[in-house]
Amino acid sequence: MTLKACKREEKMDREFQKKFKFEGSISVLTQMMVDPAATEKRGGAKNLPLRRGEILDVIQFTNQEQILCRNSQRRYGYVPRAVMLPL
């Protein structure tokens, strides 16, 4: 990993912590897959865009309806629990 890429990831992590008021270190709890039968969504202000079959890193189980996740492009956002499947 180059120095430029490392600094970009650190910047994205700081922006995530500020936007979602997340304190502490960012650690992946588990990985889950978006249901292949789910409809694809574009995302929004704090929602993560969904693609069928995509594998996401779970950062935090926020409540009974949403999970805070990170995708392969290191973008963060909320995902509905109803469309997530365990690996």
Buried (B, 14 or more C-beta within 10 A) or exposed (E): EEEEEEEEEEEBBEEBBEEBEBEEEBEEEEEBBBBEEBEEBEBEEEBBBBBEEBEBBBBBEEEEEBBBBBBEEEEBBBBBBEBBEEE
